[in-house]
Amino acid sequence: MTQHVVTLDLDGVTDKAGLMDRAARALNLPEWFGRNWDALADSLADPGVWPAGCADRGLLVVVRGWRPYARENAREWAVAEEVFAQAVDRTPRLSVALALGGVPGA
């Protein structure tokens, strides 16, 4: 059985608030999602809040459009990468992939 794939599109995002908003939408996180690093880590690592059907199949989050964020706000992006890595380390059925290439509109 293949993992459920969710795209986290960060095109145009250059700060934590934007990342949290996009993550909340892409992952269909509950209203009580705290929009902070700990809340994101907890949500990623909790199959109970993943989109429907993912708990059994697993979840692959493909992050695209992240490079401008990484350039614009390197320290903050480093925290985001660490949050993704820690969530994957804690959760056997979770994978996070950073998409390379692909220029929007090209």
C-alpha positions as CSV (number, residue, x, y, z in Angstrom):
1,M,0.0,0.0,0.0
2,T,1.4,3.4,-1.0
3,Q,1.6,6.4,1.2
4,H,-0.9,9.2,0.9
5,V,0.8,12.2,-0.7
6,V,0.1,15.8,0.4
7,T,1.8,18.7,-1.3
8,L,2.9,21.6,1.0
9,D,3.3,24.4,-1.5
10,L,5.4,27.3,-0.1
11,D,5.5,29.4,-3.3
12,G,5.5,33.0,-2.1
13,V,6.1,32.1,1.6
14,T,9.1,33.6,3.3
15,D,8.1,33.5,7.0
16,K,6.9,31.2,9.8
17,A,3.3,32.6,9.7
18,G,3.0,31.8,6.0
19,L,4.4,28.3,6.5
20,M,2.0,27.6,9.3
21,D,-1.0,28.8,7.3
22,R,-0.1,26.7,4.3
23,A,0.6,23.6,6.5
24,A,-2.7,24.0,8.2
25,R,-4.5,24.1,4.9
26,A,-2.5,21.4,3.1
27,L,-2.7,18.9,6.0
28,N,-6.3,19.9,6.9
29,L,-5.2,20.5,10.5
30,P,-7.8,21.2,13.2
31,E,-8.9,24.7,14.2
32,W,-7.0,24.3,17.5
33,F,-3.7,23.9,15.6
34,G,-1.4,26.4,17.5
35,R,0.6,27.6,14.4
36,N,3.9,27.3,16.2
37,W,6.9,24.9,15.8
38,D,5.9,22.6,18.6
39,A,2.3,22.3,17.3
40,L,3.6,21.6,13.7
41,A,5.9,18.9,15.0
42,D,3.2,17.3,17.1
43,S,0.7,17.4,14.2
44,L,3.1,15.9,11.8
45,A,3.9,13.1,14.2
46,D,0.3,12.3,15.1
47,P,-1.5,10.1,12.6
48,G,-4.7,10.9,14.4
49,V,-4.7,14.5,12.9
50,W,-3.5,13.5,9.4
51,P,-5.9,13.7,6.5
52,A,-8.5,10.9,6.3
53,G,-7.1,7.5,5.3
54,C,-3.5,8.4,6.0
55,A,-3.1,6.7,9.4
56,D,-3.1,3.2,7.8
57,R,-1.3,4.0,4.6
58,G,1.3,6.5,5.9
59,L,1.8,10.1,4.8
60,L,4.3,11.6,2.4
61,V,4.5,15.4,2.6
62,V,6.2,16.9,-0.5
63,V,7.4,20.5,0.2
64,R,7.7,22.5,-2.9
65,G,8.5,26.2,-3.5
66,W,10.7,26.2,-0.3
67,R,13.9,27.7,-1.7
68,P,12.9,31.4,-1.6
69,Y,12.0,30.9,2.1
70,A,15.3,29.2,2.8
71,R,17.2,32.1,1.1
72,E,15.1,34.9,2.6
73,N,15.0,33.6,6.2
74,A,17.7,30.9,6.5
75,R,17.6,30.6,10.3
76,E,13.9,30.2,10.4
77,W,14.0,27.7,7.6
78,A,16.6,25.7,9.5
79,V,14.1,25.4,12.3
80,A,11.5,24.2,9.9
81,E,13.8,21.5,8.5
82,E,14.6,20.3,12.0
83,V,10.9,20.1,12.8
84,F,10.3,18.0,9.7
85,A,13.3,15.8,10.5
86,Q,12.3,15.2,14.1
87,A,8.7,14.4,13.1
88,V,9.9,11.8,10.6
89,D,12.3,10.3,13.2
90,R,9.4,10.0,15.6
91,T,6.8,8.6,13.2
92,P,7.5,5.5,11.1
93,R,4.8,6.1,8.5
94,L,5.7,9.7,7.9
95,S,8.0,11.0,5.1
96,V,8.8,14.5,4.2
97,A,10.5,15.3,0.9
98,L,11.8,18.7,-0.3
99,A,11.1,19.0,-4.0
100,L,14.0,20.4,-6.1
101,G,13.7,22.2,-9.3
102,G,10.5,23.2,-11.0
103,V,10.1,26.9,-11.5
104,P,6.5,28.0,-11.1
105,G,5.1,29.3,-14.4
106,A,8.0,28.0,-16.5
